[in-house]
């Protein structure tokens, strides 16, 4: 039996979950792996508040040096979050030759290249399964399980808060503002929800997946990012009538060596695998040239789910230490997996467009004329009869270029016959 001493930095929600998991299942892990993870130090500025779990006697400390500079600590677990002191802690641990386990997607998205360079220099492991998808082993799938594949497409529902809001809007016929307020009251959304509902959290996770798939640590710059604030109950209802659901998607797609990277709401078929992902759950759908379609599904956040992934990483690192095989799975290995990143204006997809149009002859002809001038072909038009002076008009298009659609929408929005700015969402058929 090999004892591996664990030093945890950050005793918040996830840190407490990791401690709880190790205390509860440490013996089971030892039976399965021959490795006993020992909680040696837990560092936090607050070591008096009740977290619902009590670390081993003598392990709590307010001095992070007892983790980072302690020769008895074998593995450093960074659970502070953010990109400030967390980055300093990770780099210091690596400089000391200590392998690092982290759940910090913002840190990796913004500073991954620097961290992996430091890991390369020190030859210490960096594992980060919990940074994407909570307890879903999607990082392990990309780094190991699908290593034989050219990855053609990754589509993910990666933010539980957004998925919870959109699910409740559909199920309860409630508008965005109402559901967001209730989600905040229930603790499913932060007091300032921008990080989630504006797509930033999803983009952080998506850039990690894209980088692993295509061999360059991209950071955030290549991503087109939109959130869900523009999704209305009216759009949810129209989408349902047309056989779709609206989800916030991370989309990474390769065609002929060119890679698309985008985060935005999209209509997806109700009967698709991702169309069934509801509530706070996450899923990552991956298509490889050899394996075909695979999907990874589960809780994308929370104390227990994230702790599960962190502890799995601890065990992987401990196995490497036991067998003296550090860098068995490198933190990140650059490779030539793409030719260029596709600018957003060049992507082609189908579109859902909703207009508020005056109920008078010739309006539809004006709209279709503009779409035609921009080489946008219409698949269907829905316009319900009302006794109001203006009516909603919903148009689904065939494949069209993004820059043409945006130009057409600007012109349509300038028409006197259109009473509100056009609403437009992309359609992903996932075939």
ZAMARGU-4260 file (C-alpha; in steps of 0.2 Angstrom, whole numbers, plus 5000, padded with zeros to 4 digits):
<rodrens>
0) 5000/5000/5000 | 5007/5017/4995 | 5001/5032/5006 | 5000/5049/4996 | 4999/5065/5006
5) 4987/5077/4999 | 4987/5096/5002 | 4971/5105/4998 | 4971/5124/4996 | 4953/5131/4997
10) 4941/5124/5010 | 4925/5131/5002 | 4911/5121/4994 | 4921/5110/4983 | 4936/5108/4995
15) 4924/5102/5008 | 4917/5090/4996 | 4934/5083/4992 | 4938/5081/5010 | 4921/5072/5013
20) 4924/5060/4998 | 4941/5056/5003 | 4936/5052/5021 | 4921/5042/5016 | 4929/5032/5001
25) 4947/5032/5005 | 4948/5014/5010 | 4938/5009/4995 | 4950/5019/4984 | 4965/5010/4993
30) 4957/4993/4990 | 4954/4997/4971 | 4971/5005/4968 | 4984/5001/4981 | 4985/5019/4985
35) 4978/5027/5001 | 4976/5046/4998 | 4979/5055/5015 | 4973/5072/5019 | 4989/5080/5026
40) 4985/5098/5025 | 4969/5109/5021 | 4973/5127/5019 | 4961/5142/5020 | 4959/5159/5027
45) 4944/5153/5036 | 4947/5137/5046 | 4933/5140/5059 | 4917/5140/5049 | 4906/5124/5049
50) 4907/5115/5032 | 4898/5100/5037 | 4914/5089/5037 | 4929/5089/5049 | 4946/5086/5041
55) 4959/5075/5051 | 4965/5083/5067 | 4980/5095/5064 | 4977/5096/5045 | 4969/5113/5045
60) 4980/5128/5042 | 4979/5146/5037 | 4997/5146/5030 | 4997/5140/5012 | 5016/5137/5013
65) 5012/5122/5023 | 5005/5115/5007 | 5016/5122/4994 | 5033/5121/5002 | 5030/5106/5013
70) 5042/5092/5007 | 5029/5079/5014 | 5015/5085/5003 | 5015/5074/4987 | 5000/5082/4978
75) 4993/5100/4978 | 4975/5102/4975 | 4970/5120/4970 | 4952/5124/4974 | 4953/5143/4977
80) 4946/5148/4960 | 4949/5164/4950 | 4965/5169/4941 | 4974/5179/4955 | 4982/5170/4970
85) 4976/5153/4962 | 4989/5156/4948 | 5003/5160/4960 | 4999/5145/4970 | 4999/5133/4955
90) 5015/5140/4948 | 5023/5139/4965 | 5018/5121/4967 | 5025/5117/4950 | 5041/5126/4953
95) 5043/5115/4969 | 5040/5099/4958 | 5023/5095/4965 | 5010/5089/4954 | 4994/5099/4954
100) 4975/5095/4953 | 4964/5109/4949 | 4945/5113/4945 | 4949/5131/4939 | 4942/5133/4922
105) 4945/5152/4922 | 4963/5150/4926 | 4966/5137/4913 | 4956/5147/4900 | 4966/5162/4903
110) 4983/5156/4908 | 4984/5138/4902 | 4999/5140/4891 | 5009/5148/4905 | 5004/5134/4917
115) 5008/5120/4905 | 5025/5128/4901 | 5029/5128/4920 | 5023/5110/4921 | 5034/5105/4907
120) 5049/5113/4915 | 5046/5105/4931 | 5040/5088/4924 | 5026/5088/4937 | 5008/5083/4932
125) 4994/5095/4930 | 4976/5086/4930 | 4960/5096/4928 | 4946/5085/4925 | 4934/5095/4936
130) 4937/5111/4926 | 4924/5105/4913 | 4908/5097/4916 | 4909/5094/4935 | 4909/5075/4937
135) 4908/5070/4919 | 4925/5062/4913 | 4925/5072/4897 | 4943/5078/4899 | 4949/5060/4901
140) 4939/5055/4886 | 4948/5068/4875 | 4965/5065/4882 | 4965/5046/4883 | 4949/5037/4877
145) 4948/5046/4860 | 4966/5048/4857 | 4965/5037/4841 | 4952/5049/4833 | 4952/5065/4823
150) 4939/5075/4832 | 4927/5082/4820 | 4914/5090/4832 | 4911/5094/4850 | 4895/5101/4856
155) 4892/5104/4874 | 4879/5110/4886 | 4891/5116/4899 | 4882/5127/4911 | 4870/5120/4923
160) 4863/5137/4928 | 4858/5142/4910 | 4851/5124/4906 | 4841/5125/4922 | 4834/5142/4917
165) 4830/5137/4900 | 4822/5120/4906 | 4811/5129/4918 | 4805/5142/4905 | 4800/5128/4894
170) 4791/5118/4907 | 4783/5131/4917 | 4780/5144/4903 | 4789/5157/4913 | 4799/5171/4906
175) 4818/5173/4908 | 4818/5187/4922 | 4806/5177/4933 | 4815/5161/4932 | 4832/5169/4935
180) 4825/5178/4951 | 4819/5161/4957 | 4835/5152/4953 | 4845/5165/4962 | 4833/5163/4977
185) 4836/5144/4977 | 4855/5146/4975 | 4856/5139/4957 | 4861/5156/4951 | 4873/5169/4958
190) 4868/5186/4964 | 4877/5193/4949 | 4873/5180/4936 | 4883/5187/4922 | 4897/5174/4922
195) 4884/5161/4918 | 4870/5169/4908 | 4881/5179/4897 | 4891/5163/4891 | 4908/5167/4899
200) 4908/5151/4910 | 4903/5140/4895 | 4917/5148/4884 | 4930/5145/4898 | 4926/5127/4897
205) 4924/5126/4878 | 4942/5133/4875 | 4949/5119/4886 | 4940/5106/4875 | 4945/5114/4859
210) 4963/5116/4864 | 4964/5097/4868 | 4955/5092/4852 | 4966/5103/4840 | 4983/5105/4848
215) 4984/5123/4852 | 4980/5132/4868 | 4968/5145/4861 | 4963/5155/4876 | 4947/5165/4874
220) 4951/5176/4859 | 4945/5165/4845 | 4928/5162/4853 | 4912/5171/4848 | 4902/5172/4864
225) 4883/5175/4867 | 4872/5172/4882 | 4854/5168/4885 | 4847/5185/4890 | 4839/5187/4873
230) 4829/5171/4874 | 4811/5174/4877 | 4796/5163/4882 | 4789/5167/4865 | 4804/5160/4856
235) 4804/5144/4868 | 4786/5141/4863 | 4789/5143/4844 | 4804/5132/4845 | 4794/5118/4853
240) 4780/5120/4840 | 4793/5117/4827 | 4801/5102/4835 | 4816/5111/4844 | 4822/5116/4861
245) 4833/5131/4864 | 4850/5127/4873 | 4866/5137/4877 | 4879/5127/4867 | 4897/5127/4865
250) 4901/5122/4848 | 4919/5117/4841 | 4918/5110/4824 | 4932/5106/4811 | 4929/5106/4792
255) 4944/5104/4780 | 4956/5109/4794 | 4947/5125/4798 | 4939/5125/4816 | 4924/5135/4822
260) 4923/5140/4840 | 4907/5148/4846 | 4896/5149/4861 | 4878/5154/4859 | 4860/5149/4861
265) 4854/5138/4847 | 4838/5128/4842 | 4842/5109/4843 | 4830/5095/4839 | 4819/5089/4854
270) 4823/5071/4850 | 4842/5073/4849 | 4853/5067/4863 | 4857/5084/4869 | 4839/5089/4867
275) 4835/5078/4882 | 4847/5086/4893 | 4837/5096/4906 | 4839/5105/4922 | 4856/5107/4930
280) 4863/5093/4920 | 4878/5095/4908 | 4882/5085/4892 | 4896/5084/4880 | 4893/5076/4863
285) 4908/5072/4853 | 4910/5065/4835 | 4927/5057/4830 | 4932/5050/4813 | 4934/5032/4820
290) 4922/5031/4835 | 4908/5040/4827 | 4896/5049/4840 | 4899/5048/4859 | 4891/5058/4873
295) 4896/5061/4891 | 4882/5066/4903 | 4880/5070/4921 | 4880/5084/4934 | 4890/5098/4928
300) 4893/5107/4945 | 4890/5106/4964 | 4900/5099/4979 | 4898/5081/4976 | 4900/5080/4957
305) 4915/5091/4956 | 4923/5082/4971 | 4921/5066/4962 | 4932/5072/4947 | 4945/5080/4958
310) 4947/5064/4968 | 4948/5054/4952 | 4962/5066/4947 | 4971/5064/4963 | 4971/5045/4961
315) 4978/5046/4943 | 4992/5057/4950 | 4995/5046/4964 | 4996/5031/4952 | 5009/5040/4942
320) 5019/5044/4958 | 5018/5026/4963 | 5025/5019/4946 | 5037/5034/4944 | 5028/5038/4928
325) 5025/5057/4929 | 5019/5064/4913 | 5011/5048/4908 | 4997/5059/4901 | 5005/5076/4898
330) 4995/5091/4904 | 4994/5097/4887 | 5004/5092/4871 | 5003/5104/4856 | 5000/5095/4840
335) 4995/5100/4822 | 4977/5097/4822 | 4970/5112/4813 | 4974/5124/4799 | 4965/5140/4804
340) 4951/5147/4816 | 4935/5151/4806 | 4929/5169/4809 | 4911/5170/4815 | 4906/5179/4799
345) 4911/5164/4788 | 4902/5150/4797 | 4886/5143/4789 | 4871/5137/4798 | 4852/5137/4798
350) 4843/5151/4806 | 4827/5154/4816 | 4821/5172/4814 | 4806/5180/4823 | 4800/5197/4817
355) 4786/5208/4824 | 4778/5214/4807 | 4763/5225/4803 | 4748/5215/4797 | 4747/5223/4780
360) 4750/5216/4762 | 4767/5215/4755 | 4777/5214/4771 | 4782/5196/4769 | 4787/5200/4751
365) 4799/5214/4758 | 4807/5203/4770 | 4809/5188/4758 | 4816/5200/4745 | 4830/5206/4757
370) 4834/5188/4762 | 4835/5183/4744 | 4847/5198/4740 | 4858/5190/4753 | 4857/5173/4746
375) 4847/5166/4761 | 4834/5153/4756 | 4818/5151/4766 | 4813/5134/4773 | 4797/5139/4781
380) 4787/5154/4787 | 4774/5153/4802 | 4762/5168/4804 | 4747/5166/4816 | 4731/5175/4813
385) 4728/5189/4826 | 4717/5204/4828 | 4732/5215/4832 | 4740/5228/4821 | 4756/5218/4821
390) 4759/5200/4821 | 4774/5188/4825 | 4782/5181/4809 | 4794/5166/4812 | 4806/5161/4797
395) 4817/5146/4797 | 4831/5146/4784 | 4841/5134/4775 | 4860/5135/4777 | 4867/5153/4775
400) 4883/5163/4779 | 4883/5172/4795 | 4889/5188/4788 | 4875/5188/4775 | 4862/5184/4789
405) 4868/5198/4800 | 4868/5211/4785 | 4850/5205/4780 | 4844/5207/4798 | 4851/5225/4799
410) 4841/5229/4783 | 4825/5221/4789 | 4826/5230/4806 | 4826/5246/4797 | 4810/5243/4788
415) 4795/5254/4794 | 4784/5238/4794 | 4795/5229/4807 | 4790/5235/4824 | 4804/5228/4834
420) 4822/5223/4831 | 4823/5205/4823 | 4826/5191/4835 | 4838/5178/4827 | 4845/5161/4834
425) 4855/5148/4825 | 4849/5130/4822 | 4860/5115/4825 | 4853/5099/4818 | 4866/5088/4826
430) 4866/5075/4812
</rodrens>
